[in-house]
Amino acid sequence: MAALLPSWAWVSGLTVAATAAVVALAVQADHGQRPAAPAAHARPAASASPTPSTAPTPSGPPALPEASGVGRRIVYSVGAHRVWLVDATGAPAKTFTVWPGTVDPKPGRYSITARTAATVGSDGVRVEHIVYFTAVSGVNIGFSNALDGSSPPPANGAQTGGIRLHKEDGAALWSFGDYGTKVSVVE
């Protein structure tokens, strides 16, 4: 007679399968039509960076930055306003543009330390899929998406650490990045 698996094994197996399905669907969706890259908004002079070109590249999405770490991780390029979700083999599973906050994280290696399903962001916008990985001068830095899918309003001098994503990208990052997931910040 075959042995029955304990209920936790079934739940774990179903969770892994569901996560894999979400990532696969996100990758497929990423190959479809995408909205134009987000426009850069005013940033404090101390962290001003050149606005990247929003013209599509003939060879596809930008390559994963070199020296961004190894293994499964989230890579965030401050200068390119772009995120890569990198699988355990080191291959990018998904990449997308983001709207940065007014406070940038310093280049380095971090880990996800907190997750919040939904709240109101420091800019007053209702956000979901909040994934925090560091703080700079008391400002929490993390990824999130607006519930309505909108880009963040101008900060009007406020210090914001929310790196805002398109709604579908926020869902993909939320599924990908659990507590302890590595986050690599590059220029």
C-alpha positions in Angstrom: 0.0 0.0 0.0 1.4 3.5 -0.9 2.2 5.8 1.9 0.2 9.0 2.2 2.1 12.3 2.2 1.6 14.5 5.3 -0.7 17.6 4.7 2.2 20.0 5.0 3.9 18.3 2.0 0.8 18.8 -0.1 0.5 22.4 0.9 4.2 23.0 0.2 4.0 21.3 -3.2 0.9 23.3 -4.2 2.6 26.5 -3.0 5.7 25.8 -5.1 3.5 24.9 -8.1 1.4 28.1 -7.8 4.5 30.3 -7.5 6.1 28.6 -10.6 2.8 29.2 -12.5 2.7 32.9 -11.5 6.3 33.4 -12.5 5.8 31.6 -15.8 2.7 33.7 -16.6 4.5 36.9 -15.6 7.4 36.0 -18.0 4.8 35.3 -20.8 3.0 38.6 -20.1 6.3 40.4 -20.2 6.8 39.4 -23.8 3.5 41.2 -24.8 2.9 44.9 -25.3 4.1 47.1 -22.5 3.2 50.6 -21.5 5.9 53.2 -22.3 8.7 53.4 -19.8 7.9 55.6 -16.8 8.9 59.2 -17.1 11.5 60.4 -14.6 10.2 62.8 -12.0 12.0 65.6 -10.2 14.7 64.3 -7.8 16.8 66.0 -5.2 20.0 67.5 -6.7 22.2 65.3 -4.5 20.8 62.1 -6.1 20.1 63.4 -9.6 20.9 61.0 -12.4 20.6 61.1 -16.1 17.3 60.1 -17.6 17.6 56.8 -19.4 16.5 56.4 -23.0 13.0 55.1 -23.2 13.5 54.0 -26.8 13.3 50.2 -27.2 16.5 48.4 -28.0 16.5 46.3 -31.1 18.0 43.3 -29.2 15.3 43.2 -26.5 15.4 44.2 -22.9 18.7 45.4 -21.3 21.1 42.7 -20.1 21.4 41.9 -16.4 24.1 44.2 -15.0 27.5 42.6 -14.4 28.7 42.3 -10.8 25.1 42.1 -9.6 25.6 39.0 -7.5 25.0 35.4 -8.1 22.1 33.0 -7.6 18.4 33.8 -7.0 18.0 37.6 -6.4 16.2 40.8 -7.2 18.5 43.3 -9.0 17.6 47.0 -9.0 19.5 49.5 -11.2 19.2 53.0 -9.7 20.5 54.7 -12.8 18.4 52.6 -15.3 15.2 52.6 -13.2 15.0 48.9 -13.9 14.5 45.6 -11.9 15.5 42.1 -12.9 14.1 39.0 -11.2 16.9 36.5 -11.4 16.3 32.7 -11.0 18.6 30.3 -9.1 20.6 29.6 -12.3 21.5 33.3 -12.5 19.3 33.9 -15.6 16.8 36.8 -15.6 13.3 35.5 -15.4 11.7 38.9 -15.8 12.8 42.5 -16.1 10.8 45.8 -16.0 11.1 49.5 -15.5 10.1 51.3 -12.3 9.5 54.8 -11.0 12.1 55.5 -8.2 11.4 57.3 -5.0 13.2 60.5 -4.1 15.6 58.7 -1.8 17.8 56.1 -3.5 19.3 53.0 -1.8 23.1 52.9 -1.9 24.6 50.2 -4.2 25.1 47.0 -2.3 23.6 43.7 -1.2 20.5 43.5 0.9 17.8 41.1 1.9 14.0 41.5 2.1 13.3 42.2 5.7 9.5 43.0 5.7 6.5 42.5 3.5 3.1 44.3 3.7 0.1 43.3 1.6 -1.4 46.8 1.4 -1.1 50.2 3.0 -1.0 53.9 2.2 2.4 55.0 0.8 4.4 58.0 2.1 3.0 59.8 -1.0 -0.6 59.3 0.2 -1.4 56.7 -2.5 -2.9 53.3 -1.6 -0.3 50.7 -2.5 0.0 46.9 -2.4 2.7 44.3 -2.6 5.2 46.3 -0.5 8.6 44.6 -0.1 11.1 46.4 2.1 14.9 45.8 1.9 16.7 48.8 3.6 16.4 52.3 5.0 18.3 55.4 4.3 18.4 58.2 6.8 15.2 56.9 8.4 13.4 56.5 5.1 12.2 52.9 4.4 13.2 51.7 0.9 11.1 49.1 -0.9 9.1 48.1 -3.9 5.4 48.5 -4.3 2.6 49.2 -6.8 -0.3 51.5 -6.6 -3.7 49.7 -6.2 -4.9 51.6 -9.3 -1.7 50.9 -11.3 -0.8 54.6 -11.5 2.6 56.2 -11.4 3.5 58.1 -8.2 2.6 61.8 -8.1 5.5 64.3 -7.9 7.0 64.2 -4.4 6.8 68.0 -3.9 10.0 68.0 -1.7 8.9 64.9 0.4 11.4 62.1 0.9 9.9 58.9 -0.4 11.6 55.5 -0.5 8.9 53.7 -2.5 10.2 52.2 -5.8 6.9 52.1 -7.7 6.1 49.3 -10.1 3.4 48.6 -12.7 0.6 46.6 -11.1 1.5 43.3 -12.9 5.2 43.7 -12.1 4.3 44.4 -8.4 2.4 41.1 -8.3 5.4 39.2 -9.9 7.9 40.7 -7.5 5.6 40.0 -4.5 5.5 36.3 -5.6 9.2 36.2 -6.3 10.5 38.0 -3.2 9.9 36.4 0.2 11.6 37.2 3.5 15.3 36.8 3.1 15.3 37.0 -0.7 18.5 38.8 -1.8 18.3 42.3 -3.3 21.3 43.6 -5.2 21.3 47.4 -5.9 23.6 48.6 -8.7 24.3 52.0 -10.3 
